[in-house]
Amino acid sequence: MTVENQDSYVDEPQPLAGDDAETAVHGARSLPGQVAVVAAGVFAVLHGIAVGRAAVGDYPTATALAWTVIVGTVASLLLGVAAVLLGRGRRWGALAIVLSFAANPFVLSRIFGLFGG
């Protein structure tokens, strides 16, 4: 605590103690993994919208959304890999990796192509 005079002083922030400290540190450490999962989820929803737009014949919009999803899922995949490798939300990062593969139209078309002959 810094005291300038009796009437005004500035309190320095006090460190958290006990469970609050562990929760705050753990929450901040897992943030990259959580962001990657949210991003992968958003791109999965956009993929669904792109498929819906293609189903009604709006191909230019569907194509633009598909390319957005491809780039976005690659970015969320890389963030998930970084979270796993750096220990910044490993479980969240692993989930983001799986979601990124599942939501990527390019990857899905290749996988379905393998099964379709």
C-alpha positions as CSV (number, residue, x, y, z in Angstrom):
1,M,0.0,0.0,0.0
2,T,1.3,3.4,-0.9
3,V,0.4,6.2,1.4
4,E,0.8,9.8,0.2
5,N,-1.0,11.5,3.1
6,Q,-3.7,10.6,5.6
7,D,-6.6,11.5,3.3
8,S,-5.6,9.8,0.0
9,Y,-3.9,6.5,-0.6
10,V,-3.8,4.0,-3.4
11,D,-4.3,0.3,-2.6
12,E,-2.2,-2.1,-4.6
13,P,-4.1,-5.1,-5.8
14,Q,-3.8,-8.0,-3.4
15,P,-2.9,-11.5,-4.8
16,L,-5.7,-14.1,-4.7
17,A,-5.4,-16.8,-2.1
18,G,-6.4,-20.4,-2.0
19,D,-8.9,-21.8,-4.5
20,D,-9.6,-18.5,-6.1
21,A,-5.9,-18.2,-7.1
22,E,-5.9,-21.7,-8.7
23,T,-9.2,-21.1,-10.5
24,A,-8.0,-17.7,-11.9
25,V,-4.6,-19.1,-13.0
26,H,-6.2,-22.2,-14.5
27,G,-8.9,-20.2,-16.3
28,A,-6.4,-17.8,-17.8
29,R,-4.0,-20.7,-18.8
30,S,-6.7,-22.5,-20.7
31,L,-8.0,-19.5,-22.6
32,P,-6.3,-20.3,-26.0
33,G,-7.8,-23.8,-26.0
34,Q,-11.3,-22.4,-25.2
35,V,-11.0,-19.7,-27.9
36,A,-10.1,-22.4,-30.4
37,V,-13.1,-24.5,-29.4
38,V,-15.5,-21.5,-29.7
39,A,-14.0,-20.6,-33.1
40,A,-14.3,-24.2,-34.4
41,G,-17.9,-24.3,-33.2
42,V,-18.7,-21.0,-35.0
43,F,-17.2,-22.3,-38.2
44,A,-19.1,-25.6,-37.9
45,V,-22.3,-23.5,-37.7
46,L,-21.2,-21.5,-40.7
47,H,-20.6,-24.8,-42.6
48,G,-24.1,-25.8,-41.9
49,I,-25.4,-22.5,-43.2
50,A,-23.2,-22.9,-46.3
51,V,-24.7,-26.3,-47.0
52,G,-28.2,-24.9,-46.5
53,R,-27.5,-22.1,-49.0
54,A,-26.2,-24.6,-51.5
55,A,-29.3,-26.7,-51.1
56,V,-31.5,-23.8,-52.1
57,G,-29.3,-22.9,-55.1
58,D,-27.5,-19.9,-53.7
59,Y,-24.1,-21.1,-54.9
60,P,-22.1,-17.9,-54.7
61,T,-23.0,-17.4,-51.1
62,A,-22.4,-21.0,-50.3
63,T,-19.0,-20.9,-52.0
64,A,-17.9,-17.8,-50.1
65,L,-19.1,-19.3,-46.8
66,A,-17.3,-22.5,-47.6
67,W,-14.0,-20.8,-48.2
68,T,-14.4,-18.7,-45.1
69,V,-15.0,-22.0,-43.1
70,I,-12.0,-23.6,-44.7
71,V,-9.7,-20.7,-43.7
72,G,-11.3,-20.4,-40.3
73,T,-11.1,-24.0,-39.4
74,V,-7.4,-24.1,-40.3
75,A,-6.9,-21.2,-38.0
76,S,-8.8,-22.8,-35.1
77,L,-6.9,-26.1,-35.8
78,L,-3.6,-24.3,-35.5
79,L,-4.7,-22.5,-32.3
80,G,-5.8,-25.9,-30.9
81,V,-2.5,-27.5,-31.8
82,A,-0.7,-24.6,-30.1
83,A,-2.9,-24.9,-27.0
84,V,-2.1,-28.7,-26.8
85,L,1.6,-28.2,-27.3
86,L,2.0,-25.3,-24.9
87,G,-0.3,-26.7,-22.2
88,R,-2.7,-23.8,-22.5
89,G,-6.0,-25.8,-22.3
90,R,-4.9,-29.1,-23.6
91,R,-8.3,-30.7,-23.5
92,W,-10.0,-27.7,-25.1
93,G,-7.3,-27.7,-27.7
94,A,-7.8,-31.4,-28.5
95,L,-11.5,-30.8,-28.8
96,A,-10.8,-27.8,-31.1
97,I,-8.7,-30.0,-33.3
98,V,-11.4,-32.6,-33.7
99,L,-14.1,-30.0,-34.4
100,S,-11.9,-28.2,-36.9
101,F,-11.5,-31.4,-38.9
102,A,-15.2,-32.2,-38.6
103,A,-16.2,-28.7,-39.8
104,N,-13.7,-28.3,-42.7
105,P,-15.6,-28.7,-46.0
106,F,-12.4,-29.6,-47.9
107,V,-11.5,-32.4,-45.4
108,L,-15.0,-33.7,-45.3
109,S,-15.2,-33.8,-49.1
110,R,-12.0,-35.8,-49.2
111,I,-13.2,-38.2,-46.5
112,F,-16.6,-38.8,-48.2
113,G,-14.8,-39.2,-51.5
114,L,-12.8,-42.1,-50.0
115,F,-16.0,-43.9,-49.0
116,G,-17.9,-43.0,-52.1
117,G,-15.5,-44.6,-54.5
